[in-house]
Each structure stands twice: as C-alpha cells, then as structure tokens.
Amino acid sequence: MPNRTVFFISDGTGITAETFGNAILAQFESRVRRARLPFIDSVDKAHQAVRQINHTAEVEGKRPLVFTTVVNMDVLRVVKEHCQGMILDMFGTFVEPLELELGIKSNHRVGRFSDASKSQAYNDRIEAINFSLAHDDGQSHRDLAGSDVILVGVSRSGKTPTSLYLAMQYGLKASNYPLIPEDFERRKLPPALVAHRNKIFGLTIAPERLSEIRNERRPNSRYASLDNCRMEVSEAEAMMRREGIRWLSTTTKSIEEISTTILQEIRPERLTY
C-alpha cells in the first residue's frame, strides 16, 4: 500500500477510532502519517475537518483514509457527502447490523468517556492507577492483599509499564516488586510477598536486552554490565522456578501481549470472563 495520510475523526476523544484503525493498518506493510481530529461535534467543525482532509488529498494526490466513530448523524452526513477521503465508518459498519439483529436502537452515545464522572468503573480505574503508582518498585508493602496482581522481576524487566497498563486498561490494582541481590542470597521470595503467592506473576528478560536498557539509564555501571545482568536474570528465573511462580520473558513482547498473558494466568476476580 502506498504511503497515505490517515485521519481519525470522532465527536468524542477518537480513542476508539484510533485503536481500531491502527489494528487494521497493522495488517499492511505501510508507512502512514496519522492525523487526529477529536471532538468534531458540530456541523461547523465537520466542515472544517472536511476542508483539512480535502486539502491533504489535493496536496498529496492520494485519497486519505478516514476512520470515523462519529455518531451525530448531521456531522457524519457532512463528512460522508463532502469528504474526498476513503470513509471507514466503524459505528455504521457494526452498530446498524446489531440494531437489526437485536431489534433495538442503539443510544448513539458520544464516546465512552462522556459521562466518566458518573461512572463507577471510571472511578475504579483512577483508584487502580493511584494504587499502582503507590506500589511501584516495592515502594509500599501496605495493602499488598488489596492487589489484583503482583509483578516480580529484576529491575527494568518491564514491571512498571505493565502495571500501569493493567491499571489504566482494566482497572486492576497492580503492584510490582523488584528482585534484588539480597533476595538471591536468601534464595527465597521477599517476606512481604510470601502470603500473596497466588497473585504473583514473574517477568524476565534476555540479559543482553536488559544490559542495553540499563546502559541507557546508568551507562558503564556494574548495574548495567552484561555479566551482572546475566547473574540477576539467572538467579531471578531460578527463584521463580523454585517458588512455582508463573513467568514469561518480556524481551520480544509488547505490553499488550504481556498483560494478556498475565490476565489469562492470574484471572483476577475483579474481571468477568
């Protein structure tokens, strides 16, 4: 597919359009320029968006791709009737067939965040983020029992970003706890974690990759040396095997893949399956 500009247009935040659109674009070997047009919630704004899209089409000589989750029919009509891009209307593609199948009309609600202040799920998610930040890198041992998931592994193995992703995406209270040389000398889990073994999931990483990451933070240090990284990873993996802790390597996996694997293994009670 030739290089294109891709627009994500929505009368809300556009997160749904962008997430879905990027998932589709990932199926193609292409380089695209992304343009986000959120909060297009009036006819006037729709005409402004159309002018921007059409100008891009004229300058580039290629039809832009336009992923839209606009639910306001007046706004959507302007986009569909006047836009020179290829329109991919995700709500129209999926909502209308579902209306026919279910025999009911959708509420045409603008964005999943429009009434966030009234949503218990949203408040739970904010609480989970605060919890995960407070329990990052073993900062606090308080209320570990309140964790949905406790991630363990050597420093810089991906615990913090995974914890925050689980909190932000799923509203899970995710703690993370670094394994350090003192733990390896004792050859046991840190005492604070023993009572919560069923919530623990381990992350490991290839020593070579770990050394690269640590060198970005503390170059030419023992902490970042390949020999030290090999020792820490080897000891951490040996400990997880001894303790019967489920674990995976983050070396070649995305945060999304890591999180999905954790959820399949831990299956927190907070989530419905």
CYANA upper distance limits for C-alpha pairs under 8 A (distance plus 0.5 A):
  1 MET  CA     28 PHE  CA      7.60
  1 MET  CA     29 GLU  CA      7.44
  1 MET  CA     30 SER  CA      6.38
  2 PRO  CA     30 SER  CA      7.24
  2 PRO  CA     31 ARG  CA      8.38
  3 ASN  CA     30 SER  CA      6.72
  3 ASN  CA     31 ARG  CA      5.94
  3 ASN  CA     32 VAL  CA      6.00
  3 ASN  CA     33 ARG  CA      8.41
  4 ARG  CA     31 ARG  CA      7.79
  4 ARG  CA     32 VAL  CA      5.57
  4 ARG  CA     33 ARG  CA      6.90
  4 ARG  CA     62 LYS  CA      7.47
  4 ARG  CA     63 ARG  CA      8.11
  4 ARG  CA     64 PRO  CA      6.54
  4 ARG  CA     65 LEU  CA      7.74
  5 THR  CA     32 VAL  CA      6.04
  5 THR  CA     33 ARG  CA      5.09
  5 THR  CA     34 ARG  CA      6.43
  5 THR  CA     35 ALA  CA      7.73
  5 THR  CA     56 THR  CA      8.24
  5 THR  CA     64 PRO  CA      5.66
  5 THR  CA     65 LEU  CA      6.99
  6 VAL  CA     32 VAL  CA      7.00
  6 VAL  CA     33 ARG  CA      6.49
  6 VAL  CA     34 ARG  CA      5.43
  6 VAL  CA     35 ALA  CA      6.59
  6 VAL  CA     64 PRO  CA      6.19
  6 VAL  CA     65 LEU  CA      5.20
  6 VAL  CA     66 VAL  CA      6.35
  6 VAL  CA     67 PHE  CA      8.05
  7 PHE  CA     34 ARG  CA      6.53
  7 PHE  CA     35 ALA  CA      5.27
  7 PHE  CA     36 ARG  CA      6.33
  7 PHE  CA     37 LEU  CA      7.51
  7 PHE  CA     53 ILE  CA      8.13
  7 PHE  CA     64 PRO  CA      7.65
  7 PHE  CA     65 LEU  CA      6.63
  7 PHE  CA     66 VAL  CA      5.20
  7 PHE  CA     67 PHE  CA      6.66
  8 PHE  CA     14 GLY  CA      6.98
  8 PHE  CA     17 ALA  CA      6.38
  8 PHE  CA     18 GLU  CA      6.29
  8 PHE  CA     21 GLY  CA      8.23
  8 PHE  CA     34 ARG  CA      8.16
  8 PHE  CA     35 ALA  CA      6.87
  8 PHE  CA     36 ARG  CA      5.49
  8 PHE  CA     37 LEU  CA      6.38
  8 PHE  CA     38 PRO  CA      8.08
  8 PHE  CA     66 VAL  CA      6.45
  8 PHE  CA     67 PHE  CA      5.42
  8 PHE  CA     68 THR  CA      6.39
  9 ILE  CA     14 GLY  CA      6.66
  9 ILE  CA     17 ALA  CA      7.58
  9 ILE  CA     36 ARG  CA      6.88
  9 ILE  CA     37 LEU  CA      5.18
  9 ILE  CA     38 PRO  CA      6.21
  9 ILE  CA     40 ILE  CA      7.59
  9 ILE  CA     66 VAL  CA      7.55
  9 ILE  CA     67 PHE  CA      6.76
  9 ILE  CA     68 THR  CA      5.31
  9 ILE  CA     69 THR  CA      7.20
  9 ILE  CA     70 VAL  CA      7.51
 10 SER  CA     14 GLY  CA      5.39
 10 SER  CA     17 ALA  CA      7.64
 10 SER  CA     37 LEU  CA      7.04
 10 SER  CA     38 PRO  CA      5.52
 10 SER  CA     39 PHE  CA      6.45
 10 SER  CA     40 ILE  CA      6.26
 10 SER  CA     41 ASP  CA      8.23
 10 SER  CA     68 THR  CA      6.18
 10 SER  CA     69 THR  CA      5.60
 10 SER  CA     70 VAL  CA      5.19
 11 ASP  CA     38 PRO  CA      6.53
 11 ASP  CA     39 PHE  CA      4.77
 11 ASP  CA     40 ILE  CA      4.84
 11 ASP  CA     41 ASP  CA      5.02
 11 ASP  CA     69 THR  CA      7.86
 11 ASP  CA     70 VAL  CA      5.73
 11 ASP  CA     71 VAL  CA      7.60
 11 ASP  CA     72 ASN  CA      7.88
 11 ASP  CA    110 VAL  CA      6.94
 11 ASP  CA    111 GLY  CA      7.95
 12 GLY  CA     38 PRO  CA      6.35
 12 GLY  CA     39 PHE  CA      5.31
 12 GLY  CA     40 ILE  CA      7.73
 12 GLY  CA     41 ASP  CA      8.03
 12 GLY  CA     70 VAL  CA      8.17
 12 GLY  CA    110 VAL  CA      6.26
 12 GLY  CA    111 GLY  CA      5.37
 12 GLY  CA    113 PHE  CA      8.39
 12 GLY  CA    114 SER  CA      8.08
 13 THR  CA     38 PRO  CA      5.60
 13 THR  CA     39 PHE  CA      6.61
 13 THR  CA    111 GLY  CA      7.23
 13 THR  CA    113 PHE  CA      8.36
 14 GLY  CA     18 GLU  CA      6.58
 14 GLY  CA     36 ARG  CA      7.91
 14 GLY  CA     37 LEU  CA      7.77
 14 GLY  CA     38 PRO  CA      5.71
 14 GLY  CA     39 PHE  CA      8.16
 14 GLY  CA     69 THR  CA      7.68
 14 GLY  CA    111 GLY  CA      8.44
 15 ILE  CA     19 THR  CA      6.44
 16 THR  CA     20 PHE  CA      6.52
 16 THR  CA     69 THR  CA      7.75
 17 ALA  CA     21 GLY  CA      6.25
 17 ALA  CA     67 PHE  CA      6.47
 17 ALA  CA     68 THR  CA      6.31
 17 ALA  CA     69 THR  CA      6.16
 17 ALA  CA     90 MET  CA      8.02
 18 GLU  CA     22 ASN  CA      6.35
 18 GLU  CA     67 PHE  CA      8.01
 19 THR  CA     23 ALA  CA      6.76
 20 PHE  CA     24 ILE  CA      6.95
 21 GLY  CA     25 LEU  CA      6.64
 21 GLY  CA     67 PHE  CA      6.73
 22 ASN  CA     26 ALA  CA      6.49
 23 ALA  CA     27 GLN  CA      7.80
 24 ILE  CA     28 PHE  CA      8.36
 25 LEU  CA     30 SER  CA      8.45
 37 LEU  CA     49 ALA  CA      7.75
 40 ILE  CA     45 LYS  CA      5.93
 40 ILE  CA     46 ALA  CA      6.41
 40 ILE  CA     49 ALA  CA      8.19
 40 ILE  CA     70 VAL  CA      8.37
 40 ILE  CA     75 VAL  CA      8.17
 41 ASP  CA     45 LYS  CA      7.20
 41 ASP  CA     46 ALA  CA      7.89
 41 ASP  CA     72 ASN  CA      7.68
 41 ASP  CA     75 VAL  CA      7.28
 42 SER  CA     46 ALA  CA      6.69
 42 SER  CA     74 ASP  CA      8.42
 42 SER  CA     75 VAL  CA      6.47
 43 VAL  CA     47 HIS  CA      6.82
 43 VAL  CA     74 ASP  CA      7.09
 43 VAL  CA     75 VAL  CA      5.55
 43 VAL  CA     78 VAL  CA      7.47
 44 ASP  CA     48 GLN  CA      6.95
 45 LYS  CA     49 ALA  CA      6.67
 46 ALA  CA     50 VAL  CA      6.63
 46 ALA  CA     75 VAL  CA      6.25
 46 ALA  CA     76 LEU  CA      8.31
 46 ALA  CA     78 VAL  CA      6.83
 46 ALA  CA     79 VAL  CA      6.88
 47 HIS  CA     51 ARG  CA      6.70
 47 HIS  CA     78 VAL  CA      7.24
 47 HIS  CA     79 VAL  CA      7.94
 48 GLN  CA     52 GLN  CA      6.93
 49 ALA  CA     53 ILE  CA      6.76
 50 VAL  CA     54 ASN  CA      6.47
 50 VAL  CA     78 VAL  CA      8.42
 50 VAL  CA     79 VAL  CA      6.70
 50 VAL  CA     82 HIS  CA      7.23
 50 VAL  CA     83 CYS  CA      5.83
 50 VAL  CA     84 GLN  CA      8.47
 51 ARG  CA     55 HIS  CA      6.46
 51 ARG  CA     83 CYS  CA      8.36
 52 GLN  CA     56 THR  CA      6.82
 53 ILE  CA     57 ALA  CA      6.87
 53 ILE  CA     64 PRO  CA      7.55
 53 ILE  CA     83 CYS  CA      7.38
 53 ILE  CA     84 GLN  CA      7.64
 53 ILE  CA     85 GLY  CA      7.36
 54 ASN  CA     58 GLU  CA      6.80
 54 ASN  CA     83 CYS  CA      6.80
 54 ASN  CA     84 GLN  CA      6.00
 54 ASN  CA     85 GLY  CA      7.63
 55 HIS  CA     59 VAL  CA      6.67
 56 THR  CA     60 GLU  CA      6.43
 56 THR  CA     61 GLY  CA      8.49
 56 THR  CA     64 PRO  CA      7.79
 57 ALA  CA     61 GLY  CA      5.98
 57 ALA  CA     62 LYS  CA      5.89
 57 ALA  CA     63 ARG  CA      5.75
 57 ALA  CA     64 PRO  CA      6.55
 57 ALA  CA     84 GLN  CA      7.41
 57 ALA  CA     85 GLY  CA      7.67
 58 GLU  CA     62 LYS  CA      7.91
 63 ARG  CA     84 GLN  CA      7.05
 63 ARG  CA     85 GLY  CA      5.46
 63 ARG  CA     86 MET  CA      6.97
 64 PRO  CA     84 GLN  CA      8.07
 64 PRO  CA     85 GLY  CA      5.13
 64 PRO  CA     86 MET  CA      6.70
 65 LEU  CA     85 GLY  CA      6.08
 65 LEU  CA     86 MET  CA      5.41
 65 LEU  CA     87 ILE  CA      7.01
 65 LEU  CA     88 LEU  CA      8.05
 66 VAL  CA     85 GLY  CA      6.58
 66 VAL  CA     86 MET  CA      6.25
 66 VAL  CA     87 ILE  CA      5.41
 66 VAL  CA     88 LEU  CA      6.38
 67 PHE  CA     87 ILE  CA      6.79
 67 PHE  CA     88 LEU  CA      5.33
 67 PHE  CA     89 ASP  CA      6.71
 67 PHE  CA     90 MET  CA      7.62
 68 THR  CA     87 ILE  CA      7.80
 68 THR  CA     88 LEU  CA      6.67
 68 THR  CA     89 ASP  CA      5.56
 68 THR  CA     90 MET  CA      6.68
 68 THR  CA     91 PHE  CA      8.27
 69 THR  CA     89 ASP  CA      6.78
 69 THR  CA     90 MET  CA      6.24
 69 THR  CA     91 PHE  CA      6.11
 70 VAL  CA     75 VAL  CA      7.77
 70 VAL  CA     76 LEU  CA      6.47
 70 VAL  CA     89 ASP  CA      8.37
 70 VAL  CA     91 PHE  CA      7.97
 70 VAL  CA    110 VAL  CA      8.13
 71 VAL  CA     75 VAL  CA      8.43
 71 VAL  CA     76 LEU  CA      7.46
 71 VAL  CA     91 PHE  CA      7.72
 71 VAL  CA    108 HIS  CA      6.18
 71 VAL  CA    109 ARG  CA      7.61
 71 VAL  CA    110 VAL  CA      6.81
 72 ASN  CA     76 LEU  CA      6.60
 72 ASN  CA    108 HIS  CA      7.98
 72 ASN  CA    110 VAL  CA      8.27
 73 MET  CA     77 ARG  CA      6.44
 74 ASP  CA     78 VAL  CA      7.11
 75 VAL  CA     79 VAL  CA      7.08
 76 LEU  CA     80 LYS  CA      6.62
 77 ARG  CA     81 GLU  CA      6.40
 78 VAL  CA     82 HIS  CA      6.39
 78 VAL  CA     83 CYS  CA      8.17
 79 VAL  CA     83 CYS  CA      5.78
 80 LYS  CA     87 ILE  CA      7.45
 89 ASP  CA     93 THR  CA      6.55
 90 MET  CA     94 PHE  CA      6.76
 91 PHE  CA     95 VAL  CA      5.60
 91 PHE  CA     96 GLU  CA      7.88
 92 GLY  CA     96 GLU  CA      6.09
 93 THR  CA     97 PRO  CA      7.66
 94 PHE  CA     98 LEU  CA      6.85
 95 VAL  CA     99 GLU  CA      6.66
 95 VAL  CA    106 SER  CA      7.72
 96 GLU  CA    100 LEU  CA      6.96
 97 PRO  CA    101 GLU  CA      6.66
 98 LEU  CA    102 LEU  CA      6.33
 98 LEU  CA    103 GLY  CA      8.50
 99 GLU  CA    103 GLY  CA      6.08
 99 GLU  CA    104 ILE  CA      5.76
 99 GLU  CA    105 LYS  CA      5.85
 99 GLU  CA    106 SER  CA      7.02
100 LEU  CA    104 ILE  CA      7.61
110 VAL  CA    114 SER  CA      7.02
112 ARG  CA    116 ALA  CA      8.13
115 ASP  CA    119 SER  CA      7.14
116 ALA  CA    122 TYR  CA      6.37
116 ALA  CA    123 ASN  CA      8.47
117 SER  CA    122 TYR  CA      7.83
117 SER  CA    123 ASN  CA      8.04
119 SER  CA    123 ASN  CA      6.95
120 GLN  CA    124 ASP  CA      6.53
121 ALA  CA    125 ARG  CA      6.70
121 ALA  CA    171 GLY  CA      8.15
122 TYR  CA    126 ILE  CA      6.88
123 ASN  CA    127 GLU  CA      6.71
124 ASP  CA    128 ALA  CA      6.59
124 ASP  CA    171 GLY  CA      6.59
125 ARG  CA    129 ILE  CA      6.76
125 ARG  CA    167 ALA  CA      6.85
125 ARG  CA    168 MET  CA      6.64
125 ARG  CA    169 GLN  CA      8.43
125 ARG  CA    170 TYR  CA      7.71
125 ARG  CA    171 GLY  CA      4.58
125 ARG  CA    172 LEU  CA      7.72
126 ILE  CA    130 ASN  CA      6.82
126 ILE  CA    168 MET  CA      8.12
126 ILE  CA    171 GLY  CA      7.99
127 GLU  CA    131 PHE  CA      6.60
127 GLU  CA    171 GLY  CA      8.39
127 GLU  CA    173 LYS  CA      8.49
128 ALA  CA    132 SER  CA      6.58
128 ALA  CA    167 ALA  CA      5.76
128 ALA  CA    168 MET  CA      8.00
128 ALA  CA    171 GLY  CA      5.93
128 ALA  CA    172 LEU  CA      6.08
128 ALA  CA    173 LYS  CA      5.12
128 ALA  CA    174 ALA  CA      7.92
129 ILE  CA    133 LEU  CA      6.70
129 ILE  CA    164 LEU  CA      6.99
129 ILE  CA    167 ALA  CA      5.61
129 ILE  CA    168 MET  CA      6.72
129 ILE  CA    171 GLY  CA      7.89
129 ILE  CA    172 LEU  CA      8.49
129 ILE  CA    173 LYS  CA      7.61
130 ASN  CA    134 ALA  CA      6.69
131 PHE  CA    135 HIS  CA      6.70
131 PHE  CA    173 LYS  CA      6.46
131 PHE  CA    174 ALA  CA      7.86
131 PHE  CA    175 SER  CA      8.16
132 SER  CA    136 ASP  CA      6.44
132 SER  CA    163 SER  CA      6.95
132 SER  CA    164 LEU  CA      6.98
132 SER  CA    167 ALA  CA      7.37
132 SER  CA    173 LYS  CA      6.29
132 SER  CA    174 ALA  CA      5.66
132 SER  CA    175 SER  CA      5.92
132 SER  CA    176 ASN  CA      8.36
133 LEU  CA    164 LEU  CA      8.09
134 ALA  CA    139 GLN  CA      7.12
134 ALA  CA    140 SER  CA      7.09
135 HIS  CA    139 GLN  CA      5.89
135 HIS  CA    140 SER  CA      5.74
135 HIS  CA    141 HIS  CA      7.91
135 HIS  CA    174 ALA  CA      8.23
135 HIS  CA    175 SER  CA      5.49
135 HIS  CA    176 ASN  CA      6.91
136 ASP  CA    140 SER  CA      8.20
136 ASP  CA    160 THR  CA      6.96
136 ASP  CA    175 SER  CA      6.54
136 ASP  CA    176 ASN  CA      5.91
136 ASP  CA    177 TYR  CA      7.59
137 ASP  CA    159 LYS  CA      8.50
137 ASP  CA    160 THR  CA      7.75
137 ASP  CA    175 SER  CA      8.40
137 ASP  CA    176 ASN  CA      5.95
137 ASP  CA    177 TYR  CA      5.51
137 ASP  CA    178 PRO  CA      6.27
138 GLY  CA    175 SER  CA      8.18
138 GLY  CA    176 ASN  CA      6.63
138 GLY  CA    177 TYR  CA      4.99
138 GLY  CA    178 PRO  CA      6.91
141 HIS  CA    192 ALA  CA      7.22
143 ASP  CA    147 SER  CA      7.78
144 LEU  CA    175 SER  CA      7.87
144 LEU  CA    196 HIS  CA      8.18
145 ALA  CA    196 HIS  CA      7.28
146 GLY  CA    173 LYS  CA      7.83
147 SER  CA    172 LEU  CA      8.33
147 SER  CA    173 LYS  CA      5.53
147 SER  CA    174 ALA  CA      6.21
147 SER  CA    175 SER  CA      6.71
147 SER  CA    199 LYS  CA      8.20
148 ASP  CA    172 LEU  CA      6.47
148 ASP  CA    173 LYS  CA      5.71
148 ASP  CA    174 ALA  CA      6.40
148 ASP  CA    199 LYS  CA      7.11
148 ASP  CA    268 PRO  CA      6.28
148 ASP  CA    269 GLU  CA      8.23
148 ASP  CA    270 ARG  CA      8.04
149 VAL  CA    172 LEU  CA      8.03
149 VAL  CA    173 LYS  CA      7.18
149 VAL  CA    174 ALA  CA      5.36
149 VAL  CA    175 SER  CA      6.80
149 VAL  CA    199 LYS  CA      5.53
149 VAL  CA    200 ILE  CA      6.64
149 VAL  CA    201 PHE  CA      7.75
149 VAL  CA    266 ILE  CA      7.82
149 VAL  CA    268 PRO  CA      7.84
150 ILE  CA    174 ALA  CA      6.31
150 ILE  CA    175 SER  CA      5.20
150 ILE  CA    176 ASN  CA      5.82
150 ILE  CA    177 TYR  CA      7.68
150 ILE  CA    199 LYS  CA      6.20
150 ILE  CA    200 ILE  CA      5.17
150 ILE  CA    201 PHE  CA      6.72
151 LEU  CA    159 LYS  CA      6.67
151 LEU  CA    163 SER  CA      8.06
151 LEU  CA    174 ALA  CA      7.90
151 LEU  CA    175 SER  CA      6.72
151 LEU  CA    176 ASN  CA      4.93
151 LEU  CA    177 TYR  CA      6.61
151 LEU  CA    200 ILE  CA      6.28
151 LEU  CA    201 PHE  CA      5.52
151 LEU  CA    202 GLY  CA      6.15
151 LEU  CA    203 LEU  CA      7.49
152 VAL  CA    159 LYS  CA      7.60
152 VAL  CA    176 ASN  CA      6.32
152 VAL  CA    177 TYR  CA      5.44
152 VAL  CA    178 PRO  CA      6.18
152 VAL  CA    179 LEU  CA      7.04
152 VAL  CA    200 ILE  CA      7.48
152 VAL  CA    201 PHE  CA      6.78
152 VAL  CA    202 GLY  CA      5.29
152 VAL  CA    203 LEU  CA      6.68
153 GLY  CA    157 SER  CA      6.84
153 GLY  CA    159 LYS  CA      7.68
153 GLY  CA    177 TYR  CA      7.51
153 GLY  CA    178 PRO  CA      5.89
153 GLY  CA    179 LEU  CA      5.88
153 GLY  CA    202 GLY  CA      6.17
153 GLY  CA    203 LEU  CA      5.56
153 GLY  CA    204 THR  CA      6.44
153 GLY  CA    236 ALA  CA      7.16
154 VAL  CA    178 PRO  CA      5.89
154 VAL  CA    179 LEU  CA      5.49
154 VAL  CA    180 ILE  CA      7.21
154 VAL  CA    203 LEU  CA      8.32
154 VAL  CA    204 THR  CA      7.57
154 VAL  CA    232 GLU  CA      7.29
154 VAL  CA    233 VAL  CA      7.34
154 VAL  CA    236 ALA  CA      7.37
155 SER  CA    178 PRO  CA      6.26
155 SER  CA    179 LEU  CA      7.67
155 SER  CA    180 ILE  CA      8.40
156 ARG  CA    210 LEU  CA      7.42
156 ARG  CA    213 ILE  CA      7.67
156 ARG  CA    214 ARG  CA      7.54
157 SER  CA    203 LEU  CA      6.82
157 SER  CA    204 THR  CA      6.37
157 SER  CA    205 ILE  CA      6.33
157 SER  CA    210 LEU  CA      7.48
157 SER  CA    250 THR  CA      7.44
158 GLY  CA    162 THR  CA      6.71
158 GLY  CA    203 LEU  CA      7.65
158 GLY  CA    250 THR  CA      7.41
159 LYS  CA    163 SER  CA      6.52
159 LYS  CA    176 ASN  CA      6.53
159 LYS  CA    177 TYR  CA      8.46
159 LYS  CA    203 LEU  CA      7.54
160 THR  CA    164 LEU  CA      6.76
160 THR  CA    176 ASN  CA      7.29
161 PRO  CA    165 TYR  CA      6.57
161 PRO  CA    255 ILE  CA      7.81
162 THR  CA    166 LEU  CA      6.68
162 THR  CA    255 ILE  CA      6.36
162 THR  CA    258 ILE  CA      7.82
162 THR  CA    259 SER  CA      6.98
163 SER  CA    167 ALA  CA      6.78
163 SER  CA    174 ALA  CA      5.62
163 SER  CA    175 SER  CA      7.10
163 SER  CA    176 ASN  CA      7.37
164 LEU  CA    168 MET  CA      6.48
164 LEU  CA    174 ALA  CA      7.89
165 TYR  CA    169 GLN  CA      6.18
165 TYR  CA    170 TYR  CA      8.27
165 TYR  CA    255 ILE  CA      7.89
165 TYR  CA    259 SER  CA      8.13
166 LEU  CA    170 TYR  CA      5.84
166 LEU  CA    171 GLY  CA      7.07
166 LEU  CA    172 LEU  CA      6.16
166 LEU  CA    173 LYS  CA      8.22
166 LEU  CA    174 ALA  CA      7.25
166 LEU  CA    259 SER  CA      7.12
167 ALA  CA    171 GLY  CA      4.96
167 ALA  CA    172 LEU  CA      5.07
167 ALA  CA    173 LYS  CA      6.43
167 ALA  CA    174 ALA  CA      6.93
168 MET  CA    172 LEU  CA      8.22
170 TYR  CA    271 LEU  CA      8.45
172 LEU  CA    270 ARG  CA      7.89
179 LEU  CA    183 ASP  CA      6.73
179 LEU  CA    184 PHE  CA      8.21
179 LEU  CA    190 PRO  CA      8.40
179 LEU  CA    236 ALA  CA      7.45
180 ILE  CA    184 PHE  CA      7.21
180 ILE  CA    232 GLU  CA      8.36
181 PRO  CA    185 GLU  CA      6.75
181 PRO  CA    232 GLU  CA      7.84
182 GLU  CA    186 ARG  CA      6.85
183 ASP  CA    187 ARG  CA      6.50
183 ASP  CA    188 LYS  CA      6.64
183 ASP  CA    189 LEU  CA      7.01
183 ASP  CA    190 PRO  CA      6.75
184 PHE  CA    188 LYS  CA      7.47
184 PHE  CA    235 GLU  CA      6.65
184 PHE  CA    236 ALA  CA      7.71
184 PHE  CA    239 MET  CA      8.03
187 ARG  CA    239 MET  CA      7.06
188 LYS  CA    239 MET  CA      7.35
188 LYS  CA    243 GLU  CA      8.36
189 LEU  CA    193 LEU  CA      7.12
189 LEU  CA    194 VAL  CA      6.97
189 LEU  CA    239 MET  CA      8.00
189 LEU  CA    243 GLU  CA      8.14
190 PRO  CA    194 VAL  CA      7.42
193 LEU  CA    197 ARG  CA      6.99
196 HIS  CA    200 ILE  CA      7.32
197 ARG  CA    245 ILE  CA      8.16
198 ASN  CA    266 ILE  CA      8.26
199 LYS  CA    266 ILE  CA      7.00
200 ILE  CA    245 ILE  CA      7.25
200 ILE  CA    246 ARG  CA      8.08
200 ILE  CA    266 ILE  CA      8.47
201 PHE  CA    245 ILE  CA      6.77
201 PHE  CA    246 ARG  CA      5.90
201 PHE  CA    247 TRP  CA      6.13
201 PHE  CA    262 ILE  CA      7.48
201 PHE  CA    266 ILE  CA      8.10
202 GLY  CA    240 MET  CA      7.55
202 GLY  CA    245 ILE  CA      7.06
202 GLY  CA    246 ARG  CA      6.50
202 GLY  CA    247 TRP  CA      4.64
202 GLY  CA    248 LEU  CA      7.06
203 LEU  CA    247 TRP  CA      5.99
203 LEU  CA    248 LEU  CA      5.91
203 LEU  CA    249 SER  CA      6.38
203 LEU  CA    250 THR  CA      7.01
204 THR  CA    233 VAL  CA      7.20
204 THR  CA    236 ALA  CA      8.15
204 THR  CA    237 GLU  CA      7.58
204 THR  CA    247 TRP  CA      7.68
204 THR  CA    248 LEU  CA      6.59
204 THR  CA    249 SER  CA      5.12
204 THR  CA    250 THR  CA      6.63
204 THR  CA    251 THR  CA      8.29
205 ILE  CA    209 ARG  CA      7.50
205 ILE  CA    210 LEU  CA      6.91
205 ILE  CA    233 VAL  CA      7.61
205 ILE  CA    249 SER  CA      5.44
205 ILE  CA    250 THR  CA      5.85
205 ILE  CA    251 THR  CA      5.50
206 ALA  CA    210 LEU  CA      6.68
206 ALA  CA    233 VAL  CA      8.09
206 ALA  CA    249 SER  CA      7.84
206 ALA  CA    251 THR  CA      6.37
207 PRO  CA    211 SER  CA      6.54
207 PRO  CA    226 LEU  CA      7.04
207 PRO  CA    229 CYS  CA      5.67
207 PRO  CA    230 ARG  CA      5.56
207 PRO  CA    233 VAL  CA      6.98
208 GLU  CA    212 GLU  CA      6.95
208 GLU  CA    226 LEU  CA      6.90
208 GLU  CA    229 CYS  CA      8.12
208 GLU  CA    230 ARG  CA      8.40
209 ARG  CA    213 ILE  CA      6.84
209 ARG  CA    251 THR  CA      7.38
210 LEU  CA    214 ARG  CA      6.62
210 LEU  CA    224 ALA  CA      8.18
210 LEU  CA    229 CYS  CA      7.06
211 SER  CA    215 ASN  CA      6.47
211 SER  CA    224 ALA  CA      5.51
211 SER  CA    225 SER  CA      6.50
211 SER  CA    226 LEU  CA      5.97
211 SER  CA    229 CYS  CA      6.63
212 GLU  CA    216 GLU  CA      7.08
212 GLU  CA    224 ALA  CA      8.01
213 ILE  CA    217 ARG  CA      7.51
213 ILE  CA    224 ALA  CA      8.43
214 ARG  CA    218 ARG  CA      6.43
214 ARG  CA    219 PRO  CA      7.62
214 ARG  CA    223 TYR  CA      7.72
214 ARG  CA    224 ALA  CA      5.35
215 ASN  CA    219 PRO  CA      4.57
215 ASN  CA    220 ASN  CA      6.98
215 ASN  CA    221 SER  CA      7.97
215 ASN  CA    224 ALA  CA      5.76
215 ASN  CA    225 SER  CA      8.33
218 ARG  CA    223 TYR  CA      7.99
218 ARG  CA    224 ALA  CA      7.13
219 PRO  CA    224 ALA  CA      7.23
220 ASN  CA    224 ALA  CA      7.09
220 ASN  CA    225 SER  CA      7.37
221 SER  CA    225 SER  CA      6.73
222 ARG  CA    228 ASN  CA      7.10
223 TYR  CA    228 ASN  CA      6.99
223 TYR  CA    229 CYS  CA      7.89
224 ALA  CA    228 ASN  CA      7.50
224 ALA  CA    229 CYS  CA      7.17
225 SER  CA    229 CYS  CA      6.71
226 LEU  CA    230 ARG  CA      6.54
227 ASP  CA    231 MET  CA      6.77
228 ASN  CA    232 GLU  CA      6.67
229 CYS  CA    233 VAL  CA      6.54
230 ARG  CA    234 SER  CA      6.49
231 MET  CA    235 GLU  CA      6.60
232 GLU  CA    236 ALA  CA      6.48
233 VAL  CA    237 GLU  CA      6.57
234 SER  CA    238 ALA  CA      6.63
235 GLU  CA    239 MET  CA      6.62
236 ALA  CA    240 MET  CA      6.75
237 GLU  CA    241 ARG  CA      6.70
238 ALA  CA    242 ARG  CA      6.70
239 MET  CA    243 GLU  CA      6.56
240 MET  CA    244 GLY  CA      6.41
240 MET  CA    245 ILE  CA      5.45
240 MET  CA    246 ARG  CA      7.78
240 MET  CA    247 TRP  CA      7.92
241 ARG  CA    245 ILE  CA      6.80
246 ARG  CA    265 GLU  CA      8.25
248 LEU  CA    258 ILE  CA      8.46
249 SER  CA    253 LYS  CA      8.16
250 THR  CA    254 SER  CA      7.96
250 THR  CA    258 ILE  CA      7.40
253 LYS  CA    257 GLU  CA      6.46
253 LYS  CA    258 ILE  CA      6.86
254 SER  CA    258 ILE  CA      6.72
255 ILE  CA    259 SER  CA      6.51
256 GLU  CA    260 THR  CA      6.62
257 GLU  CA    261 THR  CA      6.76
258 ILE  CA    262 ILE  CA      6.78
259 SER  CA    263 LEU  CA      6.69
260 THR  CA    264 GLN  CA      6.76
261 THR  CA    265 GLU  CA      6.82
262 ILE  CA    266 ILE  CA      6.35
262 ILE  CA    267 ARG  CA      8.26
263 LEU  CA    267 ARG  CA      5.56
263 LEU  CA    268 PRO  CA      7.51
267 ARG  CA    271 LEU  CA      7.79
